[in-house]
Amino acid sequence: MLLLAFICGCVSYQRDVYARPERLNESLFVNWFKNTWIFQVQQFFDIDRDIRVLAGSYGESREVDAEGNPPDSPLFTNRDIQSLTLDEVERDPNREPPPANPVTILKVKITGSPGFLGRDATRRLFLFKFDPPGYLELATGAEIVGSRLTFALGYNVPQTFLTVVEGTRNPRFKSGRAVASRIVPGEVFGFLRSSRFRHRREMRTLRLAYAFINNTDAKELNTLAEWFQNRPHYYLIDFGSSLGSDTTCPKVPRLGWENRWDAEVALANFSLLG
């Protein structure tokens, strides 16, 4: 097992970010297990990375200009943040009208925050998500603020509206405040495989961006890989665990400091007897 981890850690994951996305249909458990456990072991046995960490240098980011800025990519667009007004941050990336009532439920969500896939009166598709019982405006507020700030920093997010849902004919979702994320128009291939962007500036900076909004549910499954007009588009989704929200309840203070299981932290604690 250690030999396998060593080999995996030495593999180069750099790929063409403009290539057609791979179709990924991993289950929630498989993706969680790989990213929570396997990836941590791979990182630990990545000799090149270990040497750079010990030397205090992670190396230069790839695909940057002379000033160290990343180029536009299927995940990221350079924006002049200083020129953005509050109205522009509040509106972007929305370019369409908000969903129109009544809303028809097509499929109810079974995990995470309560919600459903639905069609509005104009026959547009949205993913509607509501606040957890007892915590009004918690998850919906985190979703709107988190997505808007992430978009302002340059990353792709779907059109997301704060709305009041009516006319579903379902007692559970009869009426109430919700966020409605517009279903992207292209062919969805699953989620973004982050290894495509490994060592690129926009992926490294995303770690800082998510720390800024304290998004503790940052994972590959909370992304979308889309093929539209003969090019890939990658979106960041699901900001319900940003700020003080943990999607279904308020966030406890200990969240956001280290990985759920961190090989490097575990080794340090073991070596120093805690």
N, C-alpha and C positions, 0 to 999 in steps of 0.2 A: 504493500500500500504506500509506504514511504517513497519507494522508487517511482511509482506511478505519479505521486504528487510532485516529486522532483522533476520528472519529465514534463508534466503539465505546466509546472511553474516556469519552465524554460521556453515554452512555445511562444512564438510571436503571434499576437492577435490582431496586428494592424491589417486592416482591409480597406478596400475602396469604399468610401462612404457614399459614393454616387451609384454604386452597383444596385441591382434590383434586390430588395430585401428578401431574406430567407423566410419561408413560411414556418412560423413557430406556434406550436399548440401545446406547450408544456402546461401541466396542471399547476395549480397554486402550490401544492405541497412539493412537487419536484423542483420548481423554481426557488421556493423558499429554502429547501434543503441545500441546493447547489450554492446559492448565494450566501447563506448563513454559515454553512460548514465547509463545503468543498472549496469555495473560492478563498476562504481564509487560510486553508492549508496550502493552496496553490501559491498564494502571496508569500507565505512564510518560507516556502522552498524555492522561491524565485531568486536564484543566486545573484543575478544582475541587479535586481531591485534591492536585495539585502546589502550589497556592496555600496550602492548609491546612498542608501539610508545611513549606513555607518559612516560614510564620508560626508554626510550632511548635505547631499545634493541629489535631487530627484532627476536632474538632467533637464535640458531645454525642451519646451513643448514643441511638438511638430506642427507644421503647416501654419506658421505665423509670419507676419511681415517684418520689416526692419525695425519697427517700433514695438514689436512683441504682440501685436493685435491679431486675433484670428480672422480668417476670411469668412465670408458668408458660406453657409453650408446647409444641408437638408435639415439640420437641427437648430441652427443659430443664424440670426441676422443682426449685423451691426446697427445699433440705433444711437442717435445722439441724445443720450439720456438727459443732458442739461437743458435741451430745448423742449422736452416734453412738458406740456401743461398738465395740471391735475385733471382737467376734463378729458384729455387724450389718454392718460393712464387709466381713468375710470372707464372709458369707452372701449379702448383697444382690447382684444383684436376683433371686436364685434363689428361686422359690416352689414348684417341683416337685421330685420326687426326681431324683437323678442318673440317667443312662442305665443300663439294665439289660442285662447280657450274656445270651446272645450277640448280637453286632451283625452285621447284614447290610449288605454294601457295595452301594450303588446306583450310585455314579459316583465315579471316582477323580479327585482334583485333578491338574491338569496344570501349574500354575504355583505359585511360592512354596513354602511349607513342604509337606512330604509329608502327605497326608491324603485324606479321601473324604467324600462325602455318604452317610450310612447311617441305617438304621432299627434301633432297639433292640428288646429282647424285648417291650416294651409297645407297639410299633409307632409310637413317636414318632420324628420326624425330627431329626437332628443333623448338624452339620458337624464332623467329627473332624479334628484337626490334631496332628501329632506333632513331636517335636524332630528337627532335622537330624542326620544321622549324625555321630558324634564329639562332639556337644555336648548331652549329656543335660541336661534341665531348663532349657535356655537359652530357647528360644522359648515353651515352655509356661509357664514361670515368669513371663516378661515379659507373656504374654497374660493370666494371672490377675491379677497385681498391677496392670497397666495398666488393665484393664477395671474392677476393683474401685475403684481410686482415682478414675477418671473418673466412675463412677456416684455415688460419695460426693460428688463436687463438683456433682452435679445433672443430669448428662447421661444420656440413655437408652442403655443397652447391652442386648443380648440376654442371656438366662440362659446362663451359661457355667460349666461344671463341670470340675474336674480329676478325671480318671478313668483306669482301666486297661482297655484294650480287649481282649476275648477272643472267640474263636469266629467270626472273620471267614472262616476257611478260605482266606485269602490269605497266602502266606508273607511278603509284604512287610509286612503289618499283622497278623501272627499274634497278637502280644501286645505290650503296651507302654503307657507313660504317654502320655496325650493330653489335650488340652482338647476339650470337646464343647460347641458352641454350639447352643442350641435354635433350630430354624427358627421364625420368627415366624408367628403364626396367620393373619394377614390377607393381603390381596392385595399382593404386592410389585411396585412400579412401577420398580424400578431403584435408583438412588442419589439422595441428597439434592443438589439443585442449590443450592449455597451462596449464590447470588445472592438467593434468597428471604429470607435472613437478613442481608443486607448492612446494616451499620451498627447492627445490634441488639446489645445488651450480651452476650447469651449466645454470639454468634458471635465477638465480639472477645475475650471471656474465654477461649474455647476455645483461642486461640493461646497464652495463658499456661498453661492446663492442660496442653497438649501439650508445652510447653517444660519444665514441671515433671517430667513422666515421660519426657522426651526421645523422644517418638514422632516419628521421622523419616520415617514413611510416611503422614503425614496428607494425605489427598486425598479427592476426592468419591467415588471408587470404593470407598473403605473406609467407606461409609455405606450405610444401607438406608432407602428410602422406602416406607412401608407405609400402606395404607388399610384401617382396621379399625373396625367399629362406627360407620360414617359420619363418620369423622374421620381426619386423617393422623397418623402416628406416624413419627418419624425416629430412627434408631439409629446410633450410632458403633460400628464393628466393626474387627476385626483390629488387635490391639495387639502383634503379634509383633516389631515393630521398636521397642519401648519399652525404657527402661533401657539395659542393655548389650548387648541383642540386636539383630541386623540380620536376623532371621527365619531365614536359612540359615547364619549364621556370627556370631561376635562383632562388635560394632560398632567401627569405627575411630574414633579421637578427633575427626577433622575433621568428622564428620557432625553436623548439628543447628545450624549457625551461620548459614547463609544458604541461599537457594534454589540449586538445582542450576545454574540460569542466572538471574542477577539483573540486570535492566536498569540499575537505579540503581547497583549496585556496579560493573558493567562500565563505565558512563559515568564514574564517579569514578576508577576505575583508569586509563581512557584519558586523561581530562583531566589527571591528575597524573602521567602516564607511569609508572603502576604504583607 
